[in-house]
Amino acid sequence: MKSLIFHLLLWVCLFMSIPLRMNAQSVMKPENDSTFITEFRDGDEWAVIARHGFVVGLNNKYIYDDYGKFYQLTIRIRNLTENPYTFDPDTVSAFLVNKRNDTIALKVYSSEGFQKKIRRTQAWNRVLAGISAGLEAGTSGYETSYVSRTGVGGYSYLQPISGYSHSEAAQAHALSGIQLYLLDKEMEADRRTREEGYLKKTTIHPGESILGFINVKRKKGLEMRVVIPLNGWDYVFDWDVSKKKK
């Protein structure tokens, strides 16, 4: 136990150099548990448990972006055992207690699952962008000019004359194609950025650590419980999610 506490404090010191962004949800601290501590880094509150040969740290952020609302769980695991351990983030579970005091399971996204969600949203945006570009290109070749005419009684008026310019239409179609190509590249870059750091199945060798995040679909509630199973033991973290921090 003393060795675990020592490595827990060492882990906290090493962790100080890791930059974090955005505010975290509030940790609900267990009573009389010497293996549990909390630390603030750049305004974010981290919960850390050192127990059964592992040091596990967890930060819980509220995320709201173009792809929805999420709890983003950033997890760090250090293996202090003498054996390698393969961590599968798909085993992490999350539960929410709502205002009716019901406990509901929250959807935890795997890296592949979240990429699928991103692709679905991007596909819909791509369709809308394609329709808009097609309409603009389809009408750009038409030109309207006005010719002065003399009507009955000697009054002058302007008569509209419509025509179609094939060269302008071709330029507009080429421009719309370039715009969609650039949009595809931007979406691809966005997918790569959001995949970077997302936790995947990883073997943690003795003395090694891993750090990454997973996203959990957000629902309104009062308390959130995150369970991280490691080597037959559950590392349980409770959070107050009744209020969103700005």
C-alpha positions, 0 to 999 in steps of 0.5 A: 500500500505504501508503494502505491501511495508513493507512486500516486504522489509521483504520478501527480507530480509528473501529471503537472506538466500535462496541459488540460483544457476546459473546465471539468465536472465536480468530483464526488469524493468518497469518505475515508478512502486513503487510495483516492485523491483529487487534484486541480490542473488548469482549472480541471478537477481530476480524481485519482485512485491508486489501488491493486497495482494500478494508478487511475486518473479521470477527468470529466469534461462537458463538451458541446460542438457540431457533433452533439453534447458529450461528457469527455472522459480523459483517462490515465492508467499507470501499471505498477504490477509485474505483468503487462495488462491489456486495457480495452476502453470498450469495457468502461461504463457510465451511468446517470441518476436523473431528477426522478432518481432513476439510474440509466446507462449512458452510451459510451462511444468507442473510437470507431463508433464516434468516427461513424457518428462524425461521418454520418453528420458530415455526410448530411452536411455534404449533401446540403452543401452539394445541393447548395452548390448545384443550385448556384451553379445551375443558375449562374449561366443565365444572363439578363440584359435590358434593351430600351424600347419605345411603346405606344404614345412615345413612352420609353421602357426597358425590356429584359432579354435573357440568355445563357452563357455556357462559359460562365456555367462551366466556370461555376460548375468547376468552382462548385466542384473545387468547393466540395473538394475542399470541404471533403478535405476539411472534413477528413482533417477534422476526423483525424484530429478528433481521432487523435488521442481517442483511447483504443485497446492497448497493452500497458507494460509494467511501469508504463502509462497510457493517456487518452479520452473517450466520449459519452453521450450526454443526458441531463441528470444529477450524478454520474458514475464512471466504472473502469474495470482493470484486472478484475477490479472496478475503479469507480468515480462519481461526479456531480453533473447537475450544473454545466460549468462555463 
